[in-house]
Amino acid sequence: MVDLAQSLRIQAHANALANLRLHAAMAPLTREELHKRRTSFFPTLMATLNHILAVDGYYIASLAGDPDPEMGWKRFRPHVDLAPLAAAQRESDLSLVAFTEALDADGCNRLVAMPRANGRVQRDRVAHVLAHLFMHQTHHRGQVHAMLAGTSVKPPQLDEFLMPSEAHLREAEMLAFDWSERTVYGLLSDA
């Protein structure tokens, strides 16, 4: 049986694996290609990747109970090159994985206070905030994926990270993090 906390842990791992694969695929692109104006919500590949990272920082700080999660947002400086951005995203992803590793049913239901504009504080449960964050990542990774179609890089497959039965499709990424299938996904009932 998969419970909510375990499902959120799997999603946090899947998020990190997808980012790793995406950044690896993009590594051959030149700085010019990464900053070329394209049609999307954000005008360049790097602007989109920086947005993902900046928003992650805000939500991870909020989830961790940081009294001023907006400060990280205000201090965020966009990365110009992919390698440092990928390293920072990996660090962020590992922080999110660590947060979910400590989750239980009570933790999933804890309220998170998130400061918003004009002094408003939004309050949502941890499970809802995490679901939103994973959706946000998927949404913008999809935009990067679409923009890659206009480059020399073939857009990589990014949806092979949630189902235990697809272990053979993510071996390289799992090795890069030194994660085991059993630890992340558990055992299949018929295994």
C-alpha positions, 0 to 999 in steps of 0.5 A: 500500500502506498500512503500519501507521504510515500507518494509525495516522496516518490514525486520529490525523487521523480522531480529530481530525476527529471531535472537531472535528465533535462539539464544533462540533455541541455548541456551541449547547448551554447550560452547563446542558444540558452539565452536565445529568445523563444516563444514561451511563457518565459522568453528563454530556456535559462529564464524558465530554468531560473524561474523554476529554481527561484520558485522552488526556493520560496516553497521549500523555505515555506515548507521548512518553516522559514519565517521569511521565505520571501527573502530568498526570492528577493535575493535570488540572482539568475544564473547565466550558465547552465552548469551552476544552475543545474548544480543549484537545482540539484541542491534544491531538489535534494533539499526537497527530497530530504523534506519529504523523507521526514514526512508522515501523515501528520506532517502531510496535514500540517499547515504552511504559512506563505507570505504573499503580496500586500501582507496577506499570508496564505495557509495550505496543508503541506500535501497541497503545497507539495502537489502545487510545487510538483505541478509548477515544476512539471508545467515549466519543464514542459515549456523548456521541453517544447523550446528544446524542439527549436534547438539541436538538442532532442527533447528528452523523455521526462515522464519515466520517474513515477512508476516502479515498473519502469526502473529500466528507463531511469537507471542512469539517473538513479545511479547519478544520485546513488539511489536504489529502486527499493529505497525510493519506490519500495517493493511491488506486491507481486515481486 
